[in-house]
Amino acid sequence: MDRLFVLLQRLAPKYLLTALVFRVARIRLVPVKNFLIRRFAALYRVELGELRHPVPEGFSTFNDFFIRELAPGARPFDAADDAICSPADGTVSAAGRMERNRVLQAKGISYTLEELLATDTADAGQYAGGAFATIYLAPYNYHRVHAPAAGRLVTARYVPGTLYSVSDASVRNLPGLFARNERLVCHLDTAAGPMIMILVGALNVGTINSRWTGDIRPRNTGVVEQFDPDMLTGSLEFEKGDTLGWFNMGSTVILLVPPGASDGFPGLEAGMTVRTGETIARIIAE
């Protein structure tokens, strides 16, 4: 069944389907958006008690509900200086130390840093042998992405790509999945030193949003788009736990840390559930 699912994705008009979802998710007609929100919340058993706004009347569209904010204090962050916190709610696809420049995708499948970072071949050498954590955000998860440590944005790059699903079936059967899909690569300078956080697009993800770039609509072709500091909006500085972006529908976050900077995400295993703010690694003091 998994292979059939992957085959159907290869044949499906992924960008057309994603564009359709984009339109439907932004319908403002009250009966329609309320119906979509209620059905989705019931189908995926969304935790409504932790939300900042009432459901469904507190949301003007289904997409607003999907990128919902949580009530203050719903996701406390470990305040310890050496704590690297989970940037998102989700399920761990893979985590640990890299074998030289290879990042584990699933059992028997890996891809290279050069493929993942696209034009960042020099940066790939800096992270080779470091640590990584890949977190999958299912439809029912909270979909905002937060700062794993305090720091500042150095630069961001949008890498065009395809829009395969990032579900477990695709991860186990599509080699190089995260290096194929569109993604926003954010280079951060943090208390743990340099760090890269990658927001990976997927089927039905109408946009990827960061607080510096605004909405980025998917496109299959074209060159890598680099956002230098003078092209970005707002402060580049952020505190641990600050919102850095969100997905308009579900996807994946990949966190990269250079060798020697952390303990290598020792407690994370594939299939484990993590929540925003939980400590997933510790900084190693120089």
N, C-alpha and C positions, 0 to 999 in steps of 0.2 A: 504493500500500500504506500509506503514512503516513497519508493521509486516512481510509482504512478503519480503521486502528488508533485514530485519534482518535474516529471515529464509534462504534466499539465501546466506547470508554471512556465516552462520553456516555450510552450505553445501559446499561452495566454497573452492578450494585449495588456501588459502590465501597466503601461503608462496611461492607457485609456481607462482602465479600471480605477487606477489611483486618482485620475482627474475627476471621475464620477463620484468617488467617495469624498473628494475635496468639496465638490458642489453640495452634495447632500448634507454633509456635516455642518454646513454653514447656512442652512435654511433657517430663517427667522420666524416663519409662520408658527405661532404659539402651539396649536394642537399637534403639528408635525414634530417640532423639536421636543415637546414634552413626551410624546409617544416614543420617540427614539431614545430619549434619556431613560425613561422608565423601563423600557424593554431591555436596554443594554444593562442597566443596573441590576435588574432581576436575573437576567441570563448569566452574567458574570459575577454575581454576588458581591458587588462593590460595597466596601465598607463606608456607608453614608454618614455614620456618626462622627467621623473624624474630619469632615469637610468644613471649610470656612463659610460656605454659603448653602442655603436650603435647596433641596432638590424637589422638583425641577425648576421652580420659579426663580431661583437665584442665578440661572444661566440663560443667556439670550440665544444660544445655539447649542447643538450637540457638541460641536468642537470645543466650545467654552467649558462644557462639562468634562470633556475628555482631558483637557489640560488644567483641570480643577486645582485650586489651592487647598491646602490643608489648614485646619485650625491651628492657631499658635500653640506651640509645644507638642504637636502631634508626632514630630520626628526630632527628638533631642539629639544633638551632636556631641560626641565625646570631646570635651574641652581640653583634654591633655595635649600638650605641645607636640608629643611624638605620635599622636594618633592620626592615621590616614583613614578617613571615613568613607563608607559607601556613598557614591554620588546619586544612587537611585534605588528605588524598590525593584526587585526582580529576582530572577533565578540565575545562579551561576552556570554559565555554559562551560567555562574552563578557567583555570587560574593557576598561578605558580611561577616558576622560573623558566625563562626561555633557554632553549638549546641554541647557543650562538645567536643567529639572526632569525630563528624560526619560532613562530607563535602557534601554540596548539589550538586547533579549532574543535576537534573531537577525536576520539580514539582512532589513531591511524591516519589522521588528516592534520596537516599544518600548512601555514603559508608564511611568506617572508615579510620582514619589516619593510623592505623596499617596496613590495607589492602593496602593503597596507598604506604606507605613507606617501605613495606615488612619487612626487618630485623630491621628497625629503631624503635623498640617498645619504647625505652627510649625517643627518640626524639618526638614520638607522644604525650607523656604527656606534653612536653614543648610547643607544639603548640595547644593543646586542648583549645577550647574557643577563639582562635585567629581569624584571618581574612584570606580570600582566594579570589583569582580571577582566573577564568578559561577562557582562551582566545582561540578560535578556529581559526586556519589559513586555510582559504579556498584556493583552487588551484590558484585563481587569486591574492592572497595576496603576499606581500613581505615576504620572508621566512627566513630572518635572525633574530636571537634572541639577544637582547642587555641587558646590565646591567641596572636594574631598579634604582640602587643607587651605589655609589662607595663602594669598599670593596675588599675582597679577597676570593678565593675558599678555603674551609676547607677540603672537601673531595667530591668525586662523586661515585655514585653506579649505575651500570647497572642492571636492573631487567628484566630478560627474561619474555616474555608473548606472548599473541596472537596478531593478527593484524586486529582487527575489524575496520571498518570505524569509524571516530569520527564526522561524520556529525550529523546534528540535529536529523535526524530520529533514528540514533543509540543511541544518548544521551538520547532520550526520551523513548527508548524501551529496552535498555540493561542495567539492574542493575549492578553497579560496573564496568562499562566500563573502566574507567581510571585505575582501580586497576587490570584489566585483561590484558590490553595491555602492551607491552614492554615499558620501560621508562628509562630515565637517570635522576637520582635524584641528584641535585647539592646543596650541603650545603654551604651557603655563610655567611660570616661575613661582615656586611655592616654598613653604617652610621645609619641605623635603628635598628641595632642589628642583631641577627641571622635571617636568611631568607632562605627558601628553594625554589628553582626553578626547576620544573620538566618538562622535555621534553618528551611528550608521543608519542610513535610511532603509526602507523596506517596502514591500507590497502594501499599498493603501496608506502609506505615510505621505500625506499631502504636502507637508512642508517639514523642514527642520528649522528650529528657531534658536538663536542665541541672543543674549541681551545686547550683544555688540553689533550683530549683523541684521537683526530682524528676521522675518520669514525668508527662507530660501526654498524656492520651488524646485522640484526635481527636473533634471534634464539629462538625457542619455548621452549626449555628445558634447564636444567642446573641450577647451583646455582647462586645466586647474586654475581656479580663481583665488588669488591671494588677497587677504584683507590685512593690509598693514595698519599700524596704529592710527594714522591720520585718516583712514577710511572708515574707522569704527565709531560707534556712538557710545556715549556714556563713559563712566570711569572704568579704566582697565583694572583697577584694584578691586579685590574682593576678600571677604572674610570667610572662614570655614563655615559651610552651611548656606552661604548665599545662593540664590537661584541663578544658574548660568544659562539655562536654556530649557527647551522642552520639545517633545515630539508630538506632532499632530497625527495621532494613531501610533501603534506600538512599534518598538524597534529594539536596538541594542546599544550599550555603552561599553567602550573598551578603554581601560586605564593602563598606561604604560609608565613604568618607573625605571630609571637607569640602574645598572648594577652597583651594589654597595650602598644604595640609598635607603633600602627598606629590608624588612625581614622576609619579603617574598610572598606575601599573602598566604601564610602557612595554614590558616584555619579554613580556607575556602576549598570546597570540592564541588565537582559537577553535580548539578541537581539541588544544591543547597539554596534555600531562600534567604535573601538579605533584604534589609530595610534601610532606607535613607538614614544616614547619621550613625549607623553601627560601625564600630572599628573593624576594619578588614585587614589592616597591616600596621606596622609600627616603623617609624623613622629610625634609622640607625645613625646615632651621633657620630660625627667625624672625630 
